[in-house]
Amino acid sequence: STSLTMAISTLLAWSLAAMSLVIGNNLLRLSESHKLTESVAEWASSGEFMQFNGHAIFFVDKPSCSKSVVPTLLLIHGFPTSSFDWIPVRNELTKWFRVVCVDSLGFGLSDKPRHHTYSIGEQADIHVAVLRRLGVTSFHAMAHDYGDTVAQEILARYNGGSLGMQLKSLVLLNGGLFPEAHKPLLIQSALLNPYMGPVLMAILPGPALQKATARSFSRIFGPNTQPSHEEMDNYWCLIAHKNGHRVTDRTITYMADRVLHQNRWTAALVESRVKLLFINGVLDPISGAHMADRFAELVPDGMVVRLPDIGHYPQVEAPDRVIKALLDFHRK
């Protein structure tokens, strides 16, 4: 019948389109190569790799320049970037801490398996595994964005007595601590869509994704603290390394994780057994002033430092003020 013929034709058309996407994506990946920038290459040479469930995880262990015994500070990066984000504050922090930075699975210099099911729980496992490898038994933590959620899971484990080491304090930078107050960008919502995300990853060429990333960063940084072209080249280099720009539809599922585990991760902050500080760039459209207000409402015992002229990346946009806020917090 005519309707059957049309149905078969439609099915064949969709099948051919799907095959074209797969073939095109594979050819696109084969043609894409990303050389490390000079700054990223220098960063890579400062760290090392460990294996976690068959995947290479990059981390940097920076000893303190102090001659006295100092505490360990774990730095947990955000999406879609990497531990490279902490460079503006890391060296100064080594005056007071042994600083450990980790690239989460799917980010930075770590492995980025395309068909992996990424989860916040596994990322928490990875960070704890790095600390154990380094012989760390107690630590402070500072996290940003995606890393906030990883830190909330670590805090939930510590509150419940299952972490296996001592978390001494937690500093959080801009991030979606509470899903009801989180305002994702349109591109983030598109990538999270289980149908649209894979298609975008398959059909968009690398240069188009790079331009989209640059536009997104311009929106979320403060108007007077915009990233330079060199900084954007470094960010993109680490995003695209090991074809990481082709897995962002997988790594962004953390936004769904936040909703699924909302009660657990909100309770971690509300019932925290350690002191909390939230450093907030209030101009951030994703998790700015509105997120600081929500934190102050739900966690009245936590400290809040608001940076009125700063956007989503306080550690990059205002590193001196982030360091001062962290040290003031620790002194109190």
N, C-alpha and C positions, 0 to 999 in steps of 0.2 A: 504494500500500500504506500501511498504518498507519504503519510506520516511516519511510517517505519523507515522509509528511505531517508527522510529528513533527519530522523533520530540517529541513524547510522552515520550519515554524513557529518552531523554535528559531533558525534563521538570520535569519528576519525579526525576531524579538524582539531579537536581538543587534544587528542593523542599526539598528532603531529606537532602541535604547538608545544606540548610538554617535552617531546623528544628534542625539539629545536632548542628549548631552554636549557636542557641538560647538556646537549652537545655544545651549544654556544658558551655555556658556563665553564665547561671543561676546557674549551679552547681559550677562553678568556683568562682562566687561571694559568694555563701554560704560558701565555704571552706576558703575564704580569711578573715583574721582578722588581724588588724594592731594595735598593742599596741603603745601608745605614748612613745617616748623616754623621758628620764628625762628632757632634755632641753626644749622639746616641751611641756611637761606637765607643766613645770614652766611658760612658755610663756602663755599657756592656762589659768592658774590661775590668770594671771595679767589682763585679759580682761573680757569682758562680751558680751552678745548677744542681738540683737534686731530683731524684726520681720519685714520683708519687703516682701509684697505680699505673705505671707504664708511661707517664707523661713527664716531660722535663719542666721543672719549675725554677724560674730565675729568682734569685734573692741577693741582696747586698747587706752585709754585716759590717757596719762602720763602727769600729771601737771609739770610745771616748778619747779626746785629747787630754782629759784630766788625768792626773797621776793618782787620784784617789779612786776608790771603788764607787762606781756610779750605777744607778738602775738602768734597766733596759726599756727602751721605748719602741714599740711596734707601730709602724706607719702603714695604714691600709688604704690603698688608692681607690679612685672612683671609675665610673663608666664614661666614655669608652677608652680611657687613657691608661696610665700605668704608674708604677712606682717612680718613674722619671718626674712626675708632678711634684715630688717632695724635694727635689734638688734645691729650690730657693731657700728652704728652711733647714735642710739636713745638716750641713756643715756647722752652722751656728749651734744647733741643738747638741752636737757632740761635745760641747763644753760641759754639758750637764748629764748626758745620757749616752749609753751604747745604743746606737740607732740601727734597727733592722727594718728593711723594706722588702716587700715581696710582690712579684707580679702574679696576680691570680691566674688560674687556668683560663685560657682564652684571651689573655691580655698581654700587652708589652712584649717581652722577650720569651715568655713561657710558651709552651705548646698551645696550639689552637685547633683541636680536632673538630672537623666540620660537623659530624653527626653525633657529637657528644650531647648528653643531656646535662646541661649546666645547672648547678643549684647553689644556693647560698650555704647550705649545710656542708657541701663538699669544700667550698672555698674556706669556710671556717676550719675544717679539718686540715686543709693545706697549710694555713697560717700557723696553726698549733703544731703541726708536724715540723715546720721549719724551726720554730722555737725549741722544740725537743731536740732536734738535730744539733742545735747550737748549745745545748745544755742549759737553757733558760728555764728557771722554775718559778720566777715571778716577774711581772712586767707591767708597765703602763702602756696605754694604747692611744693613738690619735688616728681618726678615720675621716674619710671624705666621700660623700655621694654613695655610690654602690658599696664602698667600704664601710659606711655607717651601718648598713644592713648586715654585713659580715660581722661587724663589731657587736651589733645587737644580739646576734646568735651566740657569739662568744660570751657576752655578758649573761645571756639566759642560761648558758651552761654553768657559768661560775655561780650565779645566784642559786642554781639547783644542786650545786655540789658535784657536778660531773666533768668539770673542765680538766682537772688533774694538775693544775698549776694555779698560782695566785695572780689574779688581775687586781692591780692596785688602784688604778684610776682610768677614766675614759674621757677623752676630748673628742667631740664631734664637730665637723665642719658641715657646710651646706649639704643637705641630702634629704631623701624622702623618708624621714623617721616615722611619719604617720601617713598612711596612704590617703586618708580622707583630706589631707592638706596638701598633697603632692599635685603639682600641675605640670605634667609632662609636655614636651614639645610635640608638635604634630608628627614629625618624622619618627619620634620614639613610639608613638601610638601605632603608626603605620608598620614599623618593624616588628612590633609585638603581635600584630595580627597574624594568625597562623597561616592565612592564605596569601596575604599581601607581602609579608616579610620575606619569605623564600623567593617570591617572584622578583622583588626588588633586588635581592642579593644576586639573582641569576642574570638579570638583564641590564643592570646599570653598570657602565664601565667605570673603572677605577677613578679617572679624572672627575667624573660626575659626582661620585661619592665623596671625593676629596673636597670639591667645591661645596657640597651640601654640608659637610662637617665644618668647614670654615665659616659658612653662614650661621650655623647653629652656635658655634663658639662666640661669634660676634654678638649674637643675641643675648647670651647668658653672662658674658663678662660685663663689668661696669663700663660706662661710656668713656671714662678717662683712664681705664686700665686694660685696654684692648690688647690681645696677644699680637706680637710682631709676626712678620712673615717667617722669620727664622724659627720662632716658637711653634707656629703652625706646621712648618715643615717637620719639626721634630715630633710633634704630636702625631701627624699623619704617618710618619715613618714607623712609629711604634704601633699604631693601629693596623697598618697594612702589612707589617712584618709577619711572615709565615701565613700570608693571605687572611690575616685577622679581620680585614674589612668585609670578608665573605662569611663571617660567622656571627655578626652582630645581631642577626635575627634570632640566634640561639642564646647568646649571652644576655640579651635584654629581657629574657624571661624572668629575671630577678624582680621585675615589676609585678608579675603575676605571683611570684613567691611572697612578696610583701603583703598582698591581699590575703593569700592562703594562710599565712602565719601571723597575721596582724595582731591577734590577741597575745600570742607568745612574745612577739618582739616589742609590743607596746608595754606589756607587763614587765619586760626586762628593764626598761627605763624607769617605769613608775615604782617598781619594787627593788631598784638597784641596791646592791650591797656595797657599791663603791661610789666615790664622789664623781659627779658628772659636770662637764662644761660644754656648752654649745656656742661655738664661734660662728656668727652668721653674717654673711654678706647680704644686706637687706635688699639690694637692687636685683637680686637673682629672681627671674620670673618663675623658676621651677620650685625653688625651696627657700625663698628669701624671707622677708619680714613676716609673712603669714605663717611660715614654719616656726620661726622664733616665737611668735605669739602662742602657737599651739604647744610648743615645748614648755614655755613658762606656765601655761595653764595646767598641763598634765604632770609636770615634774617640778613642782614649786620649790623643792630643795636643791634643784640643779642651778648652776650658774649660767647666765647668758651674757655674752659679749656681742653687741651689735656693731657692725662696721657699715656706717651709713652710705658710703660712696663706693661700695665693693659689690661685685656680683657673685657668681657661682663658685669661683676658684680662689678663696681667700689666701691660701698658701702661696699662690702664684701672684695674685694681684696686690697683696699687702703682707708679704712674708714677715717684716719686722713687727707688725702689729699682732700677727698670729703668734709669733715667738713670745712677745711680751705677755699676751693673754695667757698662754700656756704656763709660763714661768710664774706669773702672779697667782694663777690657780694652784700651782704646786706649793708655792710658799704659804698659801692660806690653809 
